[in-house]
Amino acid sequence: MSKDQEPVTTPDGRYIVVRGRLWRAANPLLDTEVREELVKDLMSARRAVRAALKARNDDDLSSARARVQAAKEALGERGDPWWSDGTPDFNRRMVKNTPYAAWWQGKPNG
């Protein structure tokens, strides 16, 4: 997948698939403006992680990683799942080892 391509999303919209692995998608129920602000926060935090790594500053690195975690939780990509129907979370699992396996096998890239 190149940077300008949209990731493949599971039929229920709960995950994106990257290199055969499920990653929890952002909560689609978030207000557009809220989501955009959270994504800006996430990108800023990721830049701070890169800068702290380059500077070899452990305190700044810890703080920046905490900001990444907070933004991802607010987006619904980490922490408790954003859905409430009791379906288990398969975040970070290989698609072939989840109930999405049959769907993935039917995809041209699966």
N, C-alpha and C positions, 0 to 999 in steps of 0.2 A: 504494500500500500504506500503510495507516495504521499507527500505532505498535503497535496491539494485534493486528495480523495477523501470522501467521507468514509468512516469505518463501517463495516457490516454490523448491523444491529439485529439482535434476536427478534423474532416475531412479536414478542410481548414488550419489547422496548426496554427491558431491564438491563441488558448488557450490550457492550460492543465487543467485537472479536478482534484481537490483535495477535497475529502469528499463532492462531489456533487456541488462544487462551481467552477466557471470559473476563472482562473488566466491567464492573458495575457502571452503568450509565448515570449521568446526572438526573436528578429528579425532574421529570417533565412537567410537574405541577408547579414548579417555581415560576414566579413572575419573571417576565423577560428582563426587565430592568435589574431585578435582584440578581438573576443569573449572570448577566453581563458584568455586574459589579464584582460578584464572587470570582468570576473568571479573571478579571483584572487583578484582583487580590492574589489569586493563585499564580498568575504569571509573574507578578512582582516578587512573590515569595520564592519562586523557582530561580529568578535572577539573583536574589539574595543568597540562595544556597550556592549557586555557581561562584559568586563573588567571595563568599566565605571559604569555599574550598580552595579557590585560587590564593587567597590570603592566608590560608592555613589557620583560620581563626575559629577555634572550637566553640567558643561562646556564641559568636554570631551564627555559626552553622547550626547549633542547637536551636536557637531562636528562629532561624529561617525555616528549618524543618518543622518546627511546631506551627508556624504560619501556614505551611503547605498542608499539614494535617488538618488544621482548622478549616481552611478553605475547602478541602476535599470533603470533609464531614458536612459542612454547610451545603455543599452541592449535592450531597447524597451519595457520593462515590465511595465513601468510607464510613465506618461506624455502623449503626443499625440500618438495615435496609429501609428504603423509603416506601416500600409497599407494605400493606398491612393484612394480606390475606393468609399469612402463615406459611407461604411457600419458602422453602429454605434458600439461603443465599449461596450461590455457586461462584462468587467472586474469586478471581485468580486461579480458577480451575481450568484444566484443559477441556475444551468443548467435548471431545470424544469420551470423556469420563463423566458426563452429566446427562440429564434428560434431554438436552439439546442435541445430542449426538446424531440422531437420525436426520434432524433438520439440517445440521451442518454437512453431513455426507451428501445431501442433495444439492448443496451449493457448488457452483463451478470451481470455487477456490478451496472447498472443504475437503 
